[in-house]
Amino acid sequence: MATISSFCQECGKAVQLHVGQSIDVSELVWHSGYSCDCGTQIQMDDTGVPPDEIRYEIIKAEGLWHLSIHEEGKQRLIAAKEIRTALHLPFSDLKAILKSIPGRLKSGTKAEMEWLKKCLSNKGINVEIVLEQENKHSSIPSWEQL
Ligand SMILES: [Zn+2]
């Protein structure tokens, strides 16, 4: 869980917003919430990928993760199609995706990479996710970017 400095919606006091991601069956979900001294407790859940400022805090707390696909031949094309669907990318991006297979395709939070791994593993694709050891990023790869 990562934290972000924020303010209580009720009393305006400084609070620590807790943010995190998880996988719910087959969907990527994210949570944010806080509890304030004034008694206010907020808990929100949403599906999909959180805003970049939240992803940035999660990556700071849990590290940057990479997804690699080890496939060739027909499986490689199946993997690329699956990635395109999962990321809602246009059909024209299929070529760009194929360029990174086999190899390292995408980076992001641990939950995002685990979710992609799950989507691909369901199709029998051989996927590996690894944590980047040195995490010194001042910017993070956006979800839409390959
Ligand atoms: Zn409050």
Backbone and ligand atoms as CSV (ligand in chain L), in Angstrom:
chain,resi,resn,atom,element,x,y,z
A,1,MET,N,N,0.834,-1.209,0.000
A,1,MET,CA,C,0.000,0.000,0.000
A,1,MET,C,C,0.866,1.257,0.000
A,2,ALA,N,N,0.501,2.166,-0.857
A,2,ALA,CA,C,1.201,3.447,-0.932
A,2,ALA,C,C,0.338,4.515,-0.264
A,3,THR,N,N,0.969,5.580,0.161
A,3,THR,CA,C,0.203,6.673,0.769
A,3,THR,C,C,0.471,7.979,0.033
A,4,ILE,N,N,-0.546,8.826,0.026
A,4,ILE,CA,C,-0.452,10.139,-0.605
A,4,ILE,C,C,-0.988,11.164,0.390
A,5,SER,N,N,-0.270,12.272,0.541
A,5,SER,CA,C,-0.748,13.339,1.423
A,5,SER,C,C,-1.941,14.020,0.776
A,6,SER,N,N,-3.019,14.133,1.567
A,6,SER,CA,C,-4.229,14.732,1.034
A,6,SER,C,C,-4.950,15.477,2.154
A,7,PHE,N,N,-6.179,15.896,1.887
A,7,PHE,CA,C,-6.950,16.633,2.885
A,7,PHE,C,C,-8.331,16.013,3.053
A,8,CYS,N,N,-8.805,16.028,4.290
A,8,CYS,CA,C,-10.127,15.475,4.593
A,8,CYS,C,C,-11.212,16.295,3.893
A,9,GLN,N,N,-12.142,15.592,3.272
A,9,GLN,CA,C,-13.235,16.263,2.542
A,9,GLN,C,C,-14.205,16.971,3.493
A,10,GLU,N,N,-14.235,16.523,4.757
A,10,GLU,CA,C,-15.183,17.082,5.722
A,10,GLU,C,C,-14.596,18.259,6.489
A,11,CYS,N,N,-13.401,18.072,7.069
A,11,CYS,CA,C,-12.858,19.102,7.960
A,11,CYS,C,C,-11.626,19.799,7.385
A,12,GLY,N,N,-11.095,19.304,6.302
A,12,GLY,CA,C,-9.959,19.967,5.662
A,12,GLY,C,C,-8.606,19.670,6.275
A,13,LYS,N,N,-8.573,18.811,7.303
A,13,LYS,CA,C,-7.304,18.458,7.938
A,13,LYS,C,C,-6.448,17.582,7.019
A,14,ALA,N,N,-5.147,17.678,7.202
A,14,ALA,CA,C,-4.247,16.830,6.411
A,14,ALA,C,C,-4.445,15.360,6.783
A,15,VAL,N,N,-4.559,14.514,5.786
A,15,VAL,CA,C,-4.722,13.070,6.013
A,15,VAL,C,C,-3.798,12.301,5.075
A,16,GLN,N,N,-3.542,11.056,5.432
A,16,GLN,CA,C,-2.786,10.166,4.555
A,16,GLN,C,C,-3.771,9.286,3.788
A,17,LEU,N,N,-3.788,9.484,2.486
A,17,LEU,CA,C,-4.649,8.681,1.628
A,17,LEU,C,C,-3.908,7.386,1.300
A,18,HIS,N,N,-4.553,6.253,1.574
A,18,HIS,CA,C,-3.943,4.963,1.247
A,18,HIS,C,C,-4.444,4.516,-0.117
A,19,VAL,N,N,-3.518,4.166,-0.992
A,19,VAL,CA,C,-3.911,3.722,-2.329
A,19,VAL,C,C,-3.296,2.365,-2.636
A,20,GLY,N,N,-4.012,1.558,-3.402
A,20,GLY,CA,C,-3.503,0.243,-3.767
A,20,GLY,C,C,-4.271,-0.332,-4.931
A,21,GLN,N,N,-3.733,-1.405,-5.471
A,21,GLN,CA,C,-4.371,-2.090,-6.599
A,21,GLN,C,C,-4.504,-3.561,-6.272
A,22,SER,N,N,-5.478,-4.198,-6.884
A,22,SER,CA,C,-5.584,-5.650,-6.765
A,22,SER,C,C,-6.322,-6.203,-7.979
A,23,ILE,N,N,-6.399,-7.517,-8.026
A,23,ILE,CA,C,-7.104,-8.171,-9.127
A,23,ILE,C,C,-8.336,-8.843,-8.538
A,24,ASP,N,N,-9.516,-8.507,-9.107
A,24,ASP,CA,C,-10.767,-9.089,-8.649
A,24,ASP,C,C,-11.271,-10.004,-9.762
A,25,VAL,N,N,-11.105,-11.301,-9.561
A,25,VAL,CA,C,-11.397,-12.320,-10.564
A,25,VAL,C,C,-10.591,-12.013,-11.839
A,26,SER,N,N,-11.189,-11.310,-12.796
A,26,SER,CA,C,-10.422,-11.033,-14.013
A,26,SER,C,C,-10.268,-9.538,-14.246
A,27,GLU,N,N,-10.663,-8.730,-13.266
A,27,GLU,CA,C,-10.589,-7.288,-13.458
A,27,GLU,C,C,-9.523,-6.650,-12.578
A,28,LEU,N,N,-8.882,-5.627,-13.147
A,28,LEU,CA,C,-7.920,-4.836,-12.399
A,28,LEU,C,C,-8.699,-3.775,-11.622
A,29,VAL,N,N,-8.494,-3.710,-10.328
A,29,VAL,CA,C,-9.209,-2.715,-9.523
A,29,VAL,C,C,-8.220,-1.905,-8.688
A,30,TRP,N,N,-8.630,-0.713,-8.312
A,30,TRP,CA,C,-7.787,0.089,-7.417
A,30,TRP,C,C,-8.646,0.701,-6.329
A,31,HIS,N,N,-7.992,0.966,-5.216
A,31,HIS,CA,C,-8.685,1.440,-4.027
A,31,HIS,C,C,-8.002,2.701,-3.523
A,32,SER,N,N,-8.770,3.569,-2.910
A,32,SER,CA,C,-8.159,4.664,-2.177
A,32,SER,C,C,-9.066,4.972,-0.996
A,33,GLY,N,N,-8.455,5.455,0.078
A,33,GLY,CA,C,-9.257,5.758,1.249
A,33,GLY,C,C,-8.437,6.371,2.363
A,34,TYR,N,N,-9.133,6.931,3.343
A,34,TYR,CA,C,-8.458,7.478,4.524
A,34,TYR,C,C,-9.426,7.480,5.689
A,35,SER,N,N,-8.871,7.588,6.891
A,35,SER,CA,C,-9.717,7.859,8.042
A,35,SER,C,C,-9.131,9.064,8.757
A,36,CYS,N,N,-10.008,9.996,9.110
A,36,CYS,CA,C,-9.581,11.261,9.702
A,36,CYS,C,C,-9.964,11.296,11.183
A,37,ASP,N,N,-9.238,12.105,11.948
A,37,ASP,CA,C,-9.526,12.285,13.384
A,37,ASP,C,C,-10.951,12.762,13.636
A,38,CYS,N,N,-11.547,13.451,12.644
A,38,CYS,CA,C,-12.898,13.990,12.815
A,38,CYS,C,C,-13.959,12.897,12.712
A,39,GLY,N,N,-13.529,11.679,12.407
A,39,GLY,CA,C,-14.480,10.575,12.323
A,39,GLY,C,C,-14.855,10.196,10.905
A,40,THR,N,N,-14.417,10.993,9.954
A,40,THR,CA,C,-14.722,10.700,8.549
A,40,THR,C,C,-13.895,9.519,8.058
A,41,GLN,N,N,-14.578,8.570,7.451
A,41,GLN,CA,C,-13.877,7.440,6.836
A,41,GLN,C,C,-14.327,7.310,5.400
A,42,ILE,N,N,-13.367,7.356,4.506
A,42,ILE,CA,C,-13.677,7.286,3.077
A,42,ILE,C,C,-12.995,6.057,2.499
A,43,GLN,N,N,-13.737,5.270,1.728
A,43,GLN,CA,C,-13.151,4.131,1.025
A,43,GLN,C,C,-13.751,4.072,-0.367
A,44,MET,N,N,-12.903,4.166,-1.368
A,44,MET,CA,C,-13.388,4.138,-2.750
A,44,MET,C,C,-12.709,3.032,-3.546
A,45,ASP,N,N,-13.465,2.404,-4.419
A,45,ASP,CA,C,-12.922,1.385,-5.320
A,45,ASP,C,C,-13.308,1.749,-6.742
A,46,ASP,N,N,-12.432,1.434,-7.657
A,46,ASP,CA,C,-12.741,1.664,-9.064
A,46,ASP,C,C,-12.044,0.588,-9.880
A,47,THR,N,N,-12.567,0.333,-11.075
A,47,THR,CA,C,-11.921,-0.665,-11.928
A,47,THR,C,C,-11.035,0.027,-12.960
A,48,GLY,N,N,-10.130,-0.735,-13.524
A,48,GLY,CA,C,-9.226,-0.195,-14.527
A,48,GLY,C,C,-7.930,0.304,-13.906
A,49,VAL,N,N,-7.294,1.206,-14.623
A,49,VAL,CA,C,-5.986,1.700,-14.220
A,49,VAL,C,C,-6.152,3.061,-13.534
A,50,PRO,N,N,-5.535,3.245,-12.367
A,50,PRO,CA,C,-5.690,4.525,-11.653
A,50,PRO,C,C,-4.958,5.672,-12.356
A,51,PRO,N,N,-5.252,6.918,-11.964
A,51,PRO,CA,C,-4.522,8.059,-12.534
A,51,PRO,C,C,-3.014,7.920,-12.294
A,52,ASP,N,N,-2.225,8.543,-13.157
A,52,ASP,CA,C,-0.780,8.385,-13.096
A,52,ASP,C,C,-0.164,8.809,-11.760
A,53,GLU,N,N,-0.724,9.821,-11.090
A,53,GLU,CA,C,-0.111,10.233,-9.816
A,53,GLU,C,C,-0.255,9.134,-8.760
A,54,ILE,N,N,-1.314,8.350,-8.870
A,54,ILE,CA,C,-1.502,7.227,-7.940
A,54,ILE,C,C,-0.608,6.063,-8.345
A,55,ARG,N,N,-0.512,5.792,-9.642
A,55,ARG,CA,C,0.383,4.726,-10.123
A,55,ARG,C,C,1.820,5.035,-9.705
A,56,TYR,N,N,2.183,6.311,-9.782
A,56,TYR,CA,C,3.532,6.726,-9.425
A,56,TYR,C,C,3.835,6.378,-7.959
A,57,GLU,N,N,2.883,6.656,-7.081
A,57,GLU,CA,C,3.089,6.358,-5.649
A,57,GLU,C,C,3.151,4.851,-5.405
A,58,ILE,N,N,2.341,4.091,-6.131
A,58,ILE,CA,C,2.357,2.631,-5.969
A,58,ILE,C,C,3.701,2.074,-6.442
A,59,ILE,N,N,4.201,2.609,-7.554
A,59,ILE,CA,C,5.500,2.144,-8.068
A,59,ILE,C,C,6.624,2.548,-7.109
A,60,LYS,N,N,6.519,3.715,-6.513
A,60,LYS,CA,C,7.517,4.141,-5.516
A,60,LYS,C,C,7.538,3.185,-4.326
A,61,ALA,N,N,6.349,2.715,-3.938
A,61,ALA,CA,C,6.239,1.836,-2.768
A,61,ALA,C,C,6.558,0.376,-3.095
A,62,GLU,N,N,6.159,-0.087,-4.286
A,62,GLU,CA,C,6.270,-1.527,-4.602
A,62,GLU,C,C,7.255,-1.831,-5.716
A,63,GLY,N,N,7.843,-0.790,-6.298
A,63,GLY,CA,C,8.815,-0.979,-7.369
A,63,GLY,C,C,8.166,-1.017,-8.740
A,64,LEU,N,N,9.035,-0.898,-9.753
A,64,LEU,CA,C,8.574,-0.967,-11.132
A,64,LEU,C,C,8.735,-2.408,-11.616
A,65,TRP,N,N,7.673,-2.936,-12.193
A,65,TRP,CA,C,7.663,-4.330,-12.650
A,65,TRP,C,C,7.641,-4.393,-14.171
A,66,HIS,N,N,8.273,-5.408,-14.706
A,66,HIS,CA,C,8.343,-5.587,-16.154
A,66,HIS,C,C,7.690,-6.898,-16.568
A,67,LEU,N,N,7.081,-6.861,-17.745
A,67,LEU,CA,C,6.451,-8.057,-18.296
A,67,LEU,C,C,7.208,-8.491,-19.547
A,68,SER,N,N,7.631,-9.738,-19.553
A,68,SER,CA,C,8.288,-10.283,-20.740
A,68,SER,C,C,7.486,-11.465,-21.259
A,69,ILE,N,N,7.423,-11.563,-22.584
A,69,ILE,CA,C,6.708,-12.675,-23.217
A,69,ILE,C,C,7.708,-13.533,-23.965
A,70,HIS,N,N,7.721,-14.815,-23.646
A,70,HIS,CA,C,8.658,-15.743,-24.283
A,70,HIS,C,C,7.907,-16.645,-25.243
A,71,GLU,N,N,7.570,-16.083,-26.404
A,71,GLU,CA,C,6.846,-16.886,-27.384
A,71,GLU,C,C,7.341,-16.580,-28.788
A,72,GLU,N,N,7.240,-17.581,-29.640
A,72,GLU,CA,C,7.551,-17.366,-31.052
A,72,GLU,C,C,6.463,-18.020,-31.890
A,73,GLY,N,N,6.526,-17.773,-33.182
A,73,GLY,CA,C,5.570,-18.407,-34.085
A,73,GLY,C,C,4.142,-17.963,-33.854
A,74,LYS,N,N,3.224,-18.927,-33.902
A,74,LYS,CA,C,1.799,-18.626,-33.810
A,74,LYS,C,C,1.424,-18.045,-32.432
A,75,GLN,N,N,2.042,-18.581,-31.392
A,75,GLN,CA,C,1.759,-18.116,-30.037
A,75,GLN,C,C,2.114,-16.637,-29.860
A,76,ARG,N,N,3.129,-16.210,-30.604
A,76,ARG,CA,C,3.572,-14.824,-30.528
A,76,ARG,C,C,2.457,-13.885,-31.012
A,77,LEU,N,N,1.783,-14.289,-32.078
A,77,LEU,CA,C,0.693,-13.485,-32.630
A,77,LEU,C,C,-0.513,-13.482,-31.677
A,78,ILE,N,N,-0.784,-14.631,-31.094
A,78,ILE,CA,C,-1.881,-14.714,-30.118
A,78,ILE,C,C,-1.586,-13.788,-28.940
A,79,ALA,N,N,-0.339,-13.792,-28.483
A,79,ALA,CA,C,0.067,-12.939,-27.361
A,79,ALA,C,C,-0.117,-11.462,-27.708
A,80,ALA,N,N,0.312,-11.078,-28.909
A,80,ALA,CA,C,0.211,-9.675,-29.323
A,80,ALA,C,C,-1.253,-9.235,-29.412
A,81,LYS,N,N,-2.102,-10.097,-29.937
A,81,LYS,CA,C,-3.533,-9.780,-30.036
A,81,LYS,C,C,-4.146,-9.604,-28.649
A,82,GLU,N,N,-3.747,-10.482,-27.751
A,82,GLU,CA,C,-4.281,-10.436,-26.389
A,82,GLU,C,C,-3.851,-9.151,-25.666
A,83,ILE,N,N,-2.597,-8.775,-25.854
A,83,ILE,CA,C,-2.077,-7.541,-25.253
A,83,ILE,C,C,-2.833,-6.327,-25.798
A,84,ARG,N,N,-3.046,-6.318,-27.110
A,84,ARG,CA,C,-3.746,-5.200,-27.746
A,84,ARG,C,C,-5.163,-5.051,-27.170
A,85,THR,N,N,-5.836,-6.187,-26.999
A,85,THR,CA,C,-7.186,-6.165,-26.440
A,85,THR,C,C,-7.168,-5.690,-24.988
A,86,ALA,N,N,-6.232,-6.232,-24.205
A,86,ALA,CA,C,-6.170,-5.902,-22.779
A,86,ALA,C,C,-5.887,-4.414,-22.562
A,87,LEU,N,N,-5.076,-3.831,-23.430
A,87,LEU,CA,C,-4.691,-2.429,-23.268
A,87,LEU,C,C,-5.573,-1.473,-24.064
A,88,HIS,N,N,-6.570,-2.033,-24.760
A,88,HIS,CA,C,-7.465,-1.226,-25.605
A,88,HIS,C,C,-6.687,-0.396,-26.617
A,89,LEU,N,N,-5.687,-1.005,-27.233
A,89,LEU,CA,C,-4.880,-0.290,-28.222
A,89,LEU,C,C,-5.498,-0.454,-29.613
A,90,PRO,N,N,-5.275,0.528,-30.501
A,90,PRO,CA,C,-5.805,0.409,-31.856
A,90,PRO,C,C,-5.134,-0.738,-32.620
A,91,PHE,N,N,-5.823,-1.225,-33.641
A,91,PHE,CA,C,-5.311,-2.341,-34.432
A,91,PHE,C,C,-3.942,-2.024,-35.027
A,92,SER,N,N,-3.710,-0.747,-35.354
A,92,SER,CA,C,-2.446,-0.326,-35.975
A,92,SER,C,C,-1.245,-0.520,-35.043
A,93,ASP,N,N,-1.498,-0.726,-33.747
A,93,ASP,CA,C,-0.387,-0.918,-32.799
A,93,ASP,C,C,0.114,-2.364,-32.745
A,94,LEU,N,N,-0.561,-3.250,-33.458
A,94,LEU,CA,C,-0.198,-4.661,-33.401
A,94,LEU,C,C,1.270,-4.892,-33.813
A,95,LYS,N,N,1.706,-4.179,-34.843
A,95,LYS,CA,C,3.083,-4.299,-35.326
A,95,LYS,C,C,4.085,-3.902,-34.244
A,96,ALA,N,N,3.794,-2.795,-33.575
A,96,ALA,CA,C,4.682,-2.288,-32.521
A,96,ALA,C,C,4.763,-3.294,-31.370
A,97,ILE,N,N,3.635,-3.930,-31.068
A,97,ILE,CA,C,3.615,-4.926,-29.993
A,97,ILE,C,C,4.473,-6.126,-30.400
A,98,LEU,N,N,4.301,-6.559,-31.642
A,98,LEU,CA,C,5.041,-7.738,-32.126
A,98,LEU,C,C,6.557,-7.529,-32.089
A,99,LYS,N,N,6.981,-6.281,-32.246
A,99,LYS,CA,C,8.410,-5.966,-32.202
A,99,LYS,C,C,9.033,-6.334,-30.862
A,100,SER,N,N,8.224,-6.299,-29.798
A,100,SER,CA,C,8.745,-6.563,-28.451
A,100,SER,C,C,8.550,-8.017,-28.012
A,101,ILE,N,N,8.098,-8.867,-28.914
A,101,ILE,CA,C,7.903,-10.283,-28.584
A,101,ILE,C,C,8.762,-11.140,-29.500
A,102,PRO,N,N,9.623,-12.044,-29.022
A,102,PRO,CA,C,9.859,-12.279,-27.595
A,102,PRO,C,C,10.712,-11.163,-26.983
A,103,GLY,N,N,10.472,-10.925,-25.703
A,103,GLY,CA,C,11.256,-9.931,-24.995
A,103,GLY,C,C,10.422,-9.155,-24.005
A,104,ARG,N,N,11.027,-8.086,-23.493
A,104,ARG,CA,C,10.354,-7.255,-22.508
A,104,ARG,C,C,9.377,-6.335,-23.211
A,105,LEU,N,N,8.118,-6.398,-22.804
A,105,LEU,CA,C,7.072,-5.672,-23.519
A,105,LEU,C,C,6.591,-4.428,-22.789
A,106,LYS,N,N,6.397,-4.544,-21.482
A,106,LYS,CA,C,5.711,-3.463,-20.795
A,106,LYS,C,C,6.149,-3.357,-19.348
A,107,SER,N,N,6.029,-2.144,-18.784
A,107,SER,CA,C,6.370,-1.919,-17.385
A,107,SER,C,C,5.211,-1.236,-16.687
A,108,GLY,N,N,5.141,-1.432,-15.379
A,108,GLY,CA,C,4.079,-0.788,-14.609
A,108,GLY,C,C,4.088,-1.272,-13.179
A,109,THR,N,N,2.930,-1.194,-12.521
A,109,THR,CA,C,2.846,-1.653,-11.134
A,109,THR,C,C,2.788,-3.182,-11.118
A,110,LYS,N,N,3.039,-3.736,-9.940
A,110,LYS,CA,C,3.009,-5.189,-9.791
A,110,LYS,C,C,1.621,-5.743,-10.154
A,111,ALA,N,N,0.562,-5.098,-9.650
A,111,ALA,CA,C,-0.793,-5.596,-9.921
A,111,ALA,C,C,-1.130,-5.525,-11.412
A,112,GLU,N,N,-0.687,-4.459,-12.076
A,112,GLU,CA,C,-0.947,-4.327,-13.515
A,112,GLU,C,C,-0.274,-5.449,-14.303
A,113,MET,N,N,0.991,-5.729,-13.935
A,113,MET,CA,C,1.729,-6.772,-14.643
A,113,MET,C,C,1.138,-8.155,-14.330
A,114,GLU,N,N,0.705,-8.347,-13.088
A,114,GLU,CA,C,0.088,-9.631,-12.722
A,114,GLU,C,C,-1.232,-9.828,-13.448
A,115,TRP,N,N,-1.937,-8.720,-13.631
A,115,TRP,CA,C,-3.214,-8.799,-14.349
A,115,TRP,C,C,-2.972,-9.173,-15.818
A,116,LEU,N,N,-1.987,-8.533,-16.454
A,116,LEU,CA,C,-1.649,-8.874,-17.847
A,116,LEU,C,C,-1.180,-10.321,-17.941
A,117,LYS,N,N,-0.375,-10.723,-16.959
A,117,LYS,CA,C,0.129,-12.097,-16.954
A,117,LYS,C,C,-1.032,-13.091,-16.899
A,118,LYS,N,N,-2.026,-12.750,-16.071
A,118,LYS,CA,C,-3.189,-13.612,-15.937
A,118,LYS,C,C,-3.971,-13.695,-17.251
A,119,CYS,N,N,-4.191,-12.540,-17.902
A,119,CYS,CA,C,-4.896,-12.511,-19.200
A,119,CYS,C,C,-4.179,-13.406,-20.206
A,120,LEU,N,N,-2.848,-13.299,-20.252
A,120,LEU,CA,C,-2.059,-14.032,-21.237
A,120,LEU,C,C,-1.943,-15.509,-20.878
A,121,SER,N,N,-1.777,-15.799,-19.599
A,121,SER,CA,C,-1.650,-17.191,-19.169
A,121,SER,C,C,-2.912,-17.977,-19.488
A,122,ASN,N,N,-4.071,-17.286,-19.413
A,122,ASN,CA,C,-5.342,-17.930,-19.770
A,122,ASN,C,C,-5.358,-18.403,-21.215
A,123,LYS,N,N,-4.528,-17.775,-22.061
A,123,LYS,CA,C,-4.432,-18.164,-23.472
A,123,LYS,C,C,-3.238,-19.087,-23.716
A,124,GLY,N,N,-2.616,-19.522,-22.647
A,124,GLY,CA,C,-1.490,-20.435,-22.778
A,124,GLY,C,C,-0.189,-19.769,-23.180
A,125,ILE,N,N,-0.103,-18.455,-22.956
A,125,ILE,CA,C,1.109,-17.719,-23.323
A,125,ILE,C,C,2.115,-17.768,-22.162
A,126,ASN,N,N,3.376,-17.972,-22.530
A,126,ASN,CA,C,4.459,-18.057,-21.551
A,126,ASN,C,C,4.952,-16.649,-21.187
A,127,VAL,N,N,4.627,-16.205,-19.970
A,127,VAL,CA,C,4.894,-14.830,-19.536
A,127,VAL,C,C,5.699,-14.823,-18.250
A,128,GLU,N,N,6.558,-13.842,-18.123
A,128,GLU,CA,C,7.338,-13.691,-16.899
A,128,GLU,C,C,7.234,-12.236,-16.446
A,129,ILE,N,N,7.046,-12.023,-15.138
A,129,ILE,CA,C,7.124,-10.652,-14.634
A,129,ILE,C,C,8.269,-10.559,-13.639
A,130,VAL,N,N,9.026,-9.484,-13.752
A,130,VAL,CA,C,10.184,-9.301,-12.863
A,130,VAL,C,C,10.194,-7.886,-12.302
A,131,LEU,N,N,10.724,-7.790,-11.091
A,131,LEU,CA,C,10.881,-6.502,-10.423
A,131,LEU,C,C,12.209,-5.891,-10.836
A,132,GLU,N,N,12.158,-4.635,-11.225
A,132,GLU,CA,C,13.407,-3.932,-11.530
A,132,GLU,C,C,14.090,-3.607,-10.196
A,133,GLN,N,N,15.332,-4.019,-10.089
A,133,GLN,CA,C,16.007,-3.895,-8.791
A,133,GLN,C,C,16.252,-2.444,-8.384
A,134,GLU,N,N,16.791,-1.673,-9.291
A,134,GLU,CA,C,17.054,-0.267,-8.991
A,134,GLU,C,C,15.833,0.544,-9.391
A,135,ASN,N,N,15.176,1.147,-8.435
A,135,ASN,CA,C,13.980,1.906,-8.754
A,135,ASN,C,C,14.221,3.394,-8.494
A,136,LYS,N,N,14.673,4.077,-9.504
A,136,LYS,CA,C,15.011,5.493,-9.342
A,136,LYS,C,C,14.288,6.329,-10.384
A,137,HIS,N,N,13.035,6.013,-10.597
A,137,HIS,CA,C,12.328,6.687,-11.675
A,137,HIS,C,C,11.713,7.987,-11.224
A,138,SER,N,N,11.937,9.015,-12.008
A,138,SER,CA,C,11.288,10.286,-11.722
A,138,SER,C,C,9.989,10.360,-12.513
A,139,SER,N,N,9.886,9.510,-13.532
A,139,SER,CA,C,8.628,9.430,-14.267
A,139,SER,C,C,8.307,7.952,-14.464
A,140,ILE,N,N,7.062,7.655,-14.718
A,140,ILE,CA,C,6.662,6.262,-14.909
A,140,ILE,C,C,6.081,6.087,-16.290
A,141,PRO,N,N,6.192,4.872,-16.841
A,141,PRO,CA,C,5.578,4.638,-18.144
A,141,PRO,C,C,4.054,4.702,-18.015
A,142,SER,N,N,3.412,5.450,-18.894
A,142,SER,CA,C,1.961,5.522,-18.821
A,142,SER,C,C,1.360,4.203,-19.279
A,143,TRP,N,N,0.163,3.945,-18.874
A,143,TRP,CA,C,-0.480,2.657,-19.159
A,143,TRP,C,C,-0.651,2.433,-20.661
A,144,GLU,N,N,-0.938,3.511,-21.394
A,144,GLU,CA,C,-1.202,3.395,-22.834
A,144,GLU,C,C,0.075,3.203,-23.641
A,145,GLN,N,N,1.198,3.544,-23.009
A,145,GLN,CA,C,2.472,3.524,-23.729
A,145,GLN,C,C,3.086,2.137,-23.671
A,146,LEU,N,N,3.628,1.680,-24.801
A,146,LEU,CA,C,4.247,0.361,-24.811
A,146,LEU,C,C,5.665,0.426,-24.281
L,1,ZN,ZN,ZN,-11.688,15.223,8.892
